[in-house]
Amino acid sequence: MNNRIDMKGIGKSFFATRALDDVDFSCVAGEVHALVGLNGAGKSTLMKVLGGVYQMDEGRIEKNGQPIEIAVPADAGEAGISMIHQELSLINELTVAGNIFLGRELRKGNTPFLDKAEMARRVKLELDRFGLDLDPNRPVRELNSGEKQIVEIIRALMSNSWLIVMDEPTSALSEEDKGRLFEFIQRMKAEGISIIYISHHMPEIFGIAEHVTVMRDGKIVLSERTAETTEDHVIRTMTGKELENFIKPHKETKGEVILSVSALSKSEDYRDMSFDVHRGEIMVLTGLRGCGAPELAKAIFGLDGEYDGSITYRGQVLKPGRGPAKSVKDGMGLVTENRDKNGILPQLSVRDNIALPFLEKSVKGGIIDSRYVDNVVGKAIADTSTKTESPAQEIRFLSGGNKQKICFSRWLDSDLEFLILLEPTRGIDVHAKADIYRIIEDLAERGVGILILSYEIDEVIMLADRVITLYQGQSISEYRYPNFDKDKMLADMAGVGQSH
């Protein structure tokens, strides 16, 4: 039987916010159905209703024309529906097979002992079925992002899923891994597997999806075969207007040096890195994943002290591994690349998440000055155009783009002097990106020194005053605005002409 899911008249509210409004959405076996929209449009909420994470207020879900109840995630599993989230949920210490069979392990007879050989054998059969070369006994910590993504998918398939929801599946993948994932998706389609594909990348959507549905403000505003529409039409439908382009303002960077990195090295992560960042300058480090930039940035912020060389900040040599509290006190900020895991405290409110770095400063006479905190929070929400019901709303209910704005907004305090941004627009939509680009430029205009890691070459060129390209932990070339050569940068990042 060709399976089919129909969501009809789905409604969902969070307090006064109408997240889903009379939504109809269908998916059939053997097809990739792209689900797109700006952050906050309702995509994730709709999929969480389908996955049993949220319960709908109105509407019904049908499988093959028959009503089904999906009240909890286990119900979705029973219906053959799996969700693969943007931040993967694998356990690094377990093997590939151990992760795939986690929670439903095979035992040797009636004993408590795991039948690891049989689990590995079954996983190998499934990998072979899709032409995938992966050792079931290999620890997951040794896999790259693309291989981990495949392990998540195989786990879903071996749970008898016929419908898999993928949320921004390529956000952490190299170009090579993206190609491997797309080949895998084509094989899954041939096997009758259906995929709901959430992404902001139009070339991916039009390359692999048969159908595209656009959401805006909790409603479906377009649902068509990809062959019968265009990328431009989808983007215009997402935004409700022509996309407003971000234009980088021209400026001269003549501020004093605020940060100086000299001959910094750490084993295999990075080697002999030296550069300066001036006040008001936007310096971007770019390369392929594994280039060493995140490790370097974390050393600068005091999260890692195991390095050779020196880091000088405001004229003083920093103590290795001094810790983030000291860095914050000295006017440094860090926006992490994994906002859900390291950037926010999901159970706390928007207000508390913004105020976290400045609670110590807000204490007067042993008591937190609530008026001071409220003023800082209110200004931060307004300055970043964050969409939230109120500062008291739990941050976990915000869209990805709005969570990212909160991660930025907590550093807009007047004491900020140097900000490190790791993949600042990963997995967010074009409007949220434009807002974040403006925030970055405003901070630089204020004299804040900014160090960014970005793997998106167009973003690098759009934002940077200066670019350093990295390959396997080493600096390759330096480029200054406006003399950016995209082809040469890409060649640097790929190690073309480098002898390693």
RAKAMO-V679217 format. One record per residue. N is the residue number from 1. RES is the residue in one small letter. PSI is psi in radians with two decimals (999 if undefined). Layout:
BEGIN
N&RES&PSI, N&RES&PSI
END
This chain:
BEGIN
1&m&2.41, 2&n&1.90, 3&n&2.69, 4&r&2.42, 5&i&2.33, 6&d&2.15, 7&m&2.16, 8&k&2.17, 9&g&0.63, 10&i&2.24, 11&g&2.48, 12&k&2.29, 13&s&2.56, 14&f&1.86, 15&f&-2.13, 16&a&-0.07, 17&t&2.17, 18&r&1.74, 19&a&-0.65, 20&l&2.31, 21&d&1.71, 22&d&0.97, 23&v&2.25, 24&d&2.24, 25&f&2.35, 26&s&2.69, 27&c&2.35, 28&v&2.74, 29&a&2.56, 30&g&0.40, 31&e&2.53, 32&v&2.11, 33&h&1.93, 34&a&2.35, 35&l&2.03, 36&v&2.89, 37&g&2.85, 38&l&2.84, 39&n&2.35, 40&g&0.04, 41&a&-0.38, 42&g&0.02, 43&k&-0.94, 44&s&-0.66, 45&t&-0.78, 46&l&-0.76, 47&m&-0.54, 48&k&-0.53, 49&v&-0.78, 50&l&-0.60, 51&g&0.02, 52&g&0.16, 53&v&-0.73, 54&y&2.66, 55&q&2.31, 56&m&2.66, 57&d&-0.60, 58&e&2.82, 59&g&-3.05, 60&r&2.78, 61&i&2.33, 62&e&2.47, 63&k&2.12, 64&n&0.69, 65&g&-0.08, 66&q&2.32, 67&p&2.41, 68&i&2.69, 69&e&2.20, 70&i&1.56, 71&a&-0.48, 72&v&2.83, 73&p&-0.56, 74&a&-0.56, 75&d&-0.70, 76&a&-0.73, 77&g&-0.71, 78&e&-0.54, 79&a&0.01, 80&g&0.43, 81&i&2.24, 82&s&2.61, 83&m&2.29, 84&i&1.95, 85&h&2.87, 86&q&-0.73, 87&e&1.97, 88&l&2.69, 89&s&0.54, 90&l&2.75, 91&i&2.00, 92&n&-0.55, 93&e&-0.29, 94&l&2.83, 95&t&3.06, 96&v&-0.89, 97&a&-0.67, 98&g&-0.69, 99&n&-0.73, 100&i&-0.62, 101&f&0.18, 102&l&2.18, 103&g&-0.18, 104&r&0.76, 105&e&2.60, 106&l&2.45, 107&r&2.76, 108&k&1.79, 109&g&-2.31, 110&n&0.31, 111&t&2.89, 112&p&-0.02, 113&f&2.39, 114&l&2.46, 115&d&1.34, 116&k&-0.61, 117&a&-0.73, 118&e&-0.68, 119&m&-0.76, 120&a&-0.66, 121&r&-0.79, 122&r&-0.67, 123&v&-0.72, 124&k&-0.69, 125&l&-0.74, 126&e&-0.70, 127&l&-0.76, 128&d&-0.62, 129&r&-0.59, 130&f&0.21, 131&g&0.58, 132&l&2.28, 133&d&1.61, 134&l&2.34, 135&d&2.07, 136&p&-0.39, 137&n&0.09, 138&r&2.36, 139&p&2.43, 140&v&-0.50, 141&r&-0.35, 142&e&-0.10, 143&l&2.66, 144&n&3.10, 145&s&-0.69, 146&g&-0.71, 147&e&-0.66, 148&k&-0.69, 149&q&-0.73, 150&i&-0.67, 151&v&-0.74, 152&e&-0.75, 153&i&-0.77, 154&i&-0.67, 155&r&-0.73, 156&a&-0.76, 157&l&-0.64, 158&m&-0.07, 159&s&0.29, 160&n&0.57, 161&s&2.40, 162&w&-0.22, 163&l&2.12, 164&i&2.20, 165&v&2.15, 166&m&2.07, 167&d&1.92, 168&e&1.00, 169&p&-0.32, 170&t&0.10, 171&s&-0.45, 172&a&0.31, 173&l&2.56, 174&s&2.94, 175&e&-0.67, 176&e&-0.76, 177&d&-0.61, 178&k&-0.80, 179&g&-0.71, 180&r&-0.70, 181&l&-0.75, 182&f&-0.64, 183&e&-0.73, 184&f&-0.74, 185&i&-0.73, 186&q&-0.69, 187&r&-0.66, 188&m&-0.73, 189&k&-0.74, 190&a&-0.44, 191&e&0.07, 192&g&0.19, 193&i&2.45, 194&s&2.54, 195&i&2.22, 196&i&2.06, 197&y&1.87, 198&i&2.13, 199&s&2.76, 200&h&-0.02, 201&h&1.85, 202&m&-0.75, 203&p&-0.63, 204&e&-0.81, 205&i&-0.83, 206&f&-0.21, 207&g&-0.50, 208&i&-0.28, 209&a&2.46, 210&e&-0.48, 211&h&2.53, 212&v&2.31, 213&t&2.31, 214&v&2.29, 215&m&2.52, 216&r&2.20, 217&d&0.72, 218&g&0.13, 219&k&2.73, 220&i&2.14, 221&v&-0.16, 222&l&2.39, 223&s&1.85, 224&e&2.83, 225&r&2.43, 226&t&-0.52, 227&a&-0.28, 228&e&0.20, 229&t&-3.04, 230&t&2.84, 231&e&-0.79, 232&d&-0.71, 233&h&-0.70, 234&v&-0.79, 235&i&-0.75, 236&r&-0.63, 237&t&-0.65, 238&m&-0.80, 239&t&-0.36, 240&g&0.04, 241&k&3.02, 242&e&2.41, 243&l&2.22, 244&e&2.07, 245&n&2.51, 246&f&2.21, 247&i&2.15, 248&k&2.16, 249&p&2.48, 250&h&2.33, 251&k&2.71, 252&e&2.30, 253&t&1.79, 254&k&0.18, 255&g&2.87, 256&e&2.80, 257&v&2.18, 258&i&-0.54, 259&l&2.36, 260&s&2.12, 261&v&2.23, 262&s&2.05, 263&a&0.76, 264&l&2.26, 265&s&2.54, 266&k&1.85, 267&s&-2.04, 268&e&-0.02, 269&d&-0.89, 270&y&2.69, 271&r&2.26, 272&d&0.85, 273&m&2.21, 274&s&2.21, 275&f&2.84, 276&d&2.65, 277&v&2.26, 278&h&2.77, 279&r&2.32, 280&g&0.07, 281&e&2.49, 282&i&1.84, 283&m&2.25, 284&v&2.25, 285&l&2.31, 286&t&2.71, 287&g&-2.93, 288&l&2.83, 289&r&2.40, 290&g&0.12, 291&c&-0.21, 292&g&-0.13, 293&a&-0.75, 294&p&-0.70, 295&e&-0.70, 296&l&-0.80, 297&a&-0.69, 298&k&-0.53, 299&a&-0.73, 300&i&-0.66, 301&f&-0.05, 302&g&0.22, 303&l&-0.21, 304&d&2.22, 305&g&0.10, 306&e&1.29, 307&y&2.79, 308&d&2.74, 309&g&-2.94, 310&s&2.67, 311&i&2.12, 312&t&2.25, 313&y&2.18, 314&r&0.66, 315&g&-0.05, 316&q&2.37, 317&v&2.23, 318&l&2.53, 319&k&2.20, 320&p&2.40, 321&g&0.57, 322&r&-0.30, 323&g&2.66, 324&p&-0.54, 325&a&-0.75, 326&k&-0.69, 327&s&-0.79, 328&v&-0.73, 329&k&-0.54, 330&d&0.15, 331&g&0.31, 332&m&2.62, 333&g&2.77, 334&l&2.21, 335&v&2.00, 336&t&2.79, 337&e&-0.29, 338&n&1.47, 339&r&-0.69, 340&d&-0.57, 341&k&-0.73, 342&n&-0.20, 343&g&-0.41, 344&i&2.82, 345&l&1.75, 346&p&-0.48, 347&q&-0.22, 348&l&2.90, 349&s&2.92, 350&v&-0.78, 351&r&-0.87, 352&d&-0.62, 353&n&-0.67, 354&i&-0.70, 355&a&-0.25, 356&l&-0.92, 357&p&-0.26, 358&f&0.23, 359&l&-0.71, 360&e&-0.73, 361&k&-0.41, 362&s&-0.05, 363&v&2.21, 364&k&2.11, 365&g&0.56, 366&g&0.06, 367&i&2.42, 368&i&2.24, 369&d&1.65, 370&s&-0.59, 371&r&-0.72, 372&y&-0.81, 373&v&-0.78, 374&d&-0.68, 375&n&-0.78, 376&v&-0.79, 377&v&-0.81, 378&g&-0.76, 379&k&-0.72, 380&a&-0.75, 381&i&-0.74, 382&a&-0.76, 383&d&-0.50, 384&t&0.04, 385&s&0.70, 386&t&2.32, 387&k&1.85, 388&t&2.59, 389&e&-0.76, 390&s&2.87, 391&p&-0.36, 392&a&-0.16, 393&q&2.43, 394&e&2.33, 395&i&-0.41, 396&r&-0.32, 397&f&-0.07, 398&l&2.74, 399&s&2.93, 400&g&-0.77, 401&g&-0.68, 402&n&-0.59, 403&k&-0.73, 404&q&-0.65, 405&k&-0.64, 406&i&-0.71, 407&c&-0.61, 408&f&-0.80, 409&s&-0.48, 410&r&-0.25, 411&w&0.16, 412&l&0.11, 413&d&2.60, 414&s&-0.30, 415&d&-0.15, 416&l&2.29, 417&e&-0.45, 418&f&2.24, 419&l&2.28, 420&i&2.23, 421&l&2.04, 422&l&2.00, 423&e&1.12, 424&p&-0.34, 425&t&0.40, 426&r&2.16, 427&g&0.41, 428&i&2.85, 429&d&3.06, 430&v&-0.63, 431&h&-0.79, 432&a&-0.66, 433&k&-0.83, 434&a&-0.72, 435&d&-0.75, 436&i&-0.66, 437&y&-0.70, 438&r&-0.67, 439&i&-0.79, 440&i&-0.80, 441&e&-0.68, 442&d&-0.72, 443&l&-0.76, 444&a&-0.71, 445&e&-0.54, 446&r&-0.19, 447&g&0.10, 448&v&2.30, 449&g&2.34, 450&i&2.26, 451&l&2.10, 452&i&2.47, 453&l&2.15, 454&s&2.43, 455&y&-0.08, 456&e&1.89, 457&i&-0.66, 458&d&-0.66, 459&e&-0.72, 460&v&-0.88, 461&i&-0.61, 462&m&-0.62, 463&l&-0.60, 464&a&2.52, 465&d&-0.56, 466&r&2.53, 467&v&2.37, 468&i&2.15, 469&t&2.45, 470&l&2.57, 471&y&2.09, 472&q&0.83, 473&g&0.10, 474&q&2.55, 475&s&2.28, 476&i&-0.97, 477&s&2.80, 478&e&2.39, 479&y&2.51, 480&r&2.47, 481&y&2.39, 482&p&0.29, 483&n&1.13, 484&f&2.28, 485&d&1.77, 486&k&-0.76, 487&d&-0.76, 488&k&-0.68, 489&m&-0.80, 490&l&-0.66, 491&a&-0.73, 492&d&-0.85, 493&m&-0.56, 494&a&-0.03, 495&g&0.32, 496&v&2.18, 497&g&-0.02, 498&q&2.44, 499&s&1.81, 500&h&999
END
